[in-house]
Amino acid sequence: MDERKQREKRQFWKGLAVGIVIMLVVMEAMVFGRQMLNLAQKKAGASGSLGLTNSEVQKKLEEMQKLIELYYLDEIDPEQVENYLFKGTVAGLGDTYAAYYTQEEYQSMLDSTYGSYCGIGVEISQNMSTGIITIVRIFEGSPAMEAGLLPGDILYQVDGVEVTGEDLTKVVSLIKGEEHTTTLISVVREGEKDYLEFETERRTIEVPTVSHEMLEGQVGYIAITSFDDVTTEQFLQAMDDLEARGMKALIVDLRNNGGGLVSSVCAILDRLLPEGLLVYTEDKYGNREEESSDAEHFFDKPMAVLINGNSASASEIFAGAIKDYEAGTLVGTTTYGKGIVQKIYPMSDGTAVKLTVSKYYTPAGNNIHGIGIEPDVEVELEKSLKNDVVVSKEEDNQLQKALEVLGAE
C-alpha cells in the first residue's frame, strides 16, 4: 500500500474515531442524567438510551470501515463520512424537523436570522410530507425578480445539486454565498414541460420583515413576513406610526409567513392582547412553560388577520391567540399545522443539533399540529394571482375580503 493510501486510511480512521467521540458528547448533552432518564421511562414510556456507544455498535463501525478501506473504489472524504454519521443519527429519529448542522450550515442559519444576507431575495417553504421546496415569495427589486423566478416555482436543483427532500437550512446555505457571485437555479413551473434554469446573482438582501401603510377608511395594514430578532421593534414602530395617523382598524397579514422566534411573536401579541396567557408548551416530561401578556397595552379596535397554508409555527401562535381571545377575524385559508417546537443545541465544535422538544398549545388548550387553524372567513386567493410577484391591494381578493369584514369597503 503506497504512502497516499496509508495516509487516507489514517485520516478515515481518525475521522471515524472523532465521530464516535463527538457522538458521546451529543449523548451527554441530550441526557439529563440517570434520574431524568428514569423519569422519562415512567412518564413517556421511553425505552432507554439510544445505545450508540455500546461495544456492538463500535464493533460494527470498525467492521464497516475495514470493508470500505478494502473494497471502496473511489477516494474517501473523511469529513463527509463523519458529517453523515451525525446526520444519519438524527435522521434515524424519523422526525422531519430534526437536523444536524455542520459548521457552515449552522452559521448560514444564524446569518439568516439577523436581518441581512447575501442571497437572491426569495422565501422558500417545504412540504414536510413530500420534501418539495417551493418559492413562496420574491422580494421586489431582488436578483430573483430580475432573473425571472416566480412565486410557485418548485426548486429542483441549486448549482446542479438536487434539493428535493433536503433539509431546508441546507438548501438556504446552497443558495446563499459571496456577494456578486452567481448561482444556477433550476425549477419546475406549472405549464412548462421542461425544467427552467435561471442564473441569478447573489447580493446583500435586506430582509423586510415588516411593512405597513394606511389604507382607505383609516385601516392600518401591517405585513409580517417572518418573526425575527428585528421584527418586534419594526412592528411596534409601525403601530405607533399608524395610531399617530388616526388608525380606526387593523389588518395583520401573515400569509406565507413560515414562523420564526416565539419570543418575537409573543412580544407582538403583548402589544395587541389584554393581560393573559398567549401560548404554552409541554415537553416529554410534562413540564409546562407559559408566555403571557401584561395589562400595559391592548388594541381595542377592529382587527383582521390574513392567513394561508404557508402561515406556520409562530404565525399560528399569533393566529391561535387572536382566535381564542376573539380579538379579531381570521381571513383566508387554513394554516399549515405545525404545533411542535424545535430547539437548536450548539455543540463545542461549532456544529449544532436541532431537536423537537415540545408541543405548543393555544390559550384555549388546542394543539394544532397536523391540523392547522381554520379561518373565520374562508377565501382562496384568485388563481390568476398566485404566481404574481407583486399583487396590488385592489386585486388582492383576500385583502379586500378583510376590508369588507372590517366594514371598510
Secondary structure, DSSP 8 states (H G I E B T S, - for coil): --HHHHHHHHHHHHHHHHHHHHHHHHHHHH---HHHHHHHHHHH-------TTSHHHHHHHHHHHHHHHHH--S---HHHHHHHHHHHHHHTT--TT-EEE-HHHHHHHHHHHSSEEEE-SEEEEE-TTT--EEEEEE-TTSHHHHHT--TT-EEEEETTEE-TTS-HHHHHHHH--STT-EEEEEEE-TT-SS-EEEEEE-EEEE---EEEEEETTTEEEEEE--B-TTHHHHHHHHHHHHHHTT--EEEEE-TT---B-HHHHHHHHHHHS-SEEEEEEEETT--EEEEEE-SS----S-EEEEE-TT--THHHHHHHHHHHTT-SEEEES------EEEEEEE-TTS-EEEEEEEEEE-TTS---TTT----SEE----GGGTT-S---TTT-HHHHHHHHHTT--
